[in-house]
């Protein structure tokens, strides 16, 4: 029974490859790890880029928090005014 399951799996993979016109032989000579090499300058550049993005995200989050606090404060002040005028 195990052999039949493997054949079914292989047939399914083959069918999917035909549907999407995927040819695994086309990518046979490509080495996935060759593009993953980075030297110190590449790493440093990426670290600076990441830090810049993180700083922008932190500033945006702080702005949102401050805006929410401002709205809450205005809501409470408005509520106090309504209560004091009754």
C-alpha positions in Angstrom: 0.0 0.0 0.0 2.9 2.4 0.8 4.2 2.0 -2.8 0.8 3.0 -4.2 0.7 6.1 -2.1 4.1 7.2 -3.3 3.0 6.6 -6.9 -0.1 8.7 -6.3 2.0 11.5 -4.9 4.4 11.4 -7.8 1.5 11.4 -10.2 0.0 14.4 -8.4 3.3 16.3 -8.5 3.7 15.5 -12.2 0.1 16.7 -12.9 0.7 20.0 -11.1 4.0 20.6 -12.9 2.2 20.1 -16.3 -0.6 22.5 -15.2 1.9 25.2 -14.4 4.3 24.3 -17.1 7.1 23.8 -14.5 10.2 22.1 -15.7 12.5 21.3 -12.8 15.4 20.5 -15.2 15.4 24.2 -16.2 16.6 25.1 -12.7 18.9 22.1 -12.3 22.2 24.1 -12.7 21.2 27.0 -10.4 22.8 27.0 -7.0 20.4 28.4 -4.5 23.2 29.3 -2.0 25.4 31.2 -4.4 23.3 34.4 -4.1 23.2 34.1 -0.3 26.7 35.1 0.3 27.2 38.5 1.9 30.3 40.3 2.9 30.7 42.7 5.8 29.8 45.8 3.9 26.6 44.1 2.6 25.6 43.2 6.1 26.4 46.6 7.5 24.4 48.2 4.7 21.4 46.0 5.5 21.7 46.7 9.2 21.6 50.5 8.5 18.6 50.0 6.2 16.8 47.9 8.8 17.5 50.4 11.5 16.2 53.3 9.4 13.0 51.4 8.6 12.6 50.4 12.3 13.0 54.1 13.4 10.4 55.2 10.9 8.0 52.5 12.1 8.6 53.5 15.8 8.0 57.1 15.0 4.8 56.3 13.2 3.6 54.1 16.1 4.5 56.9 18.6 2.5 59.4 16.5 -0.5 57.0 16.5 -0.3 56.6 20.3 0.0 60.3 20.9 -3.0 61.0 18.6 -5.1 58.4 20.4 -4.2 59.9 23.7 -5.1 63.4 22.4 -8.5 62.2 21.2 -9.2 60.4 24.5 -8.3 63.6 26.4 -10.6 65.7 24.2 -13.4 63.2 24.6 -13.0 63.3 28.4 -12.9 67.1 28.4 -16.0 67.3 26.2 -17.8 64.9 28.5 -16.9 67.0 31.6 -18.2 70.1 29.8 -21.5 68.4 29.0 -21.9 67.3 32.6 -21.0 70.7 34.1 -23.6 72.5 31.8 -26.5 70.3 33.0 
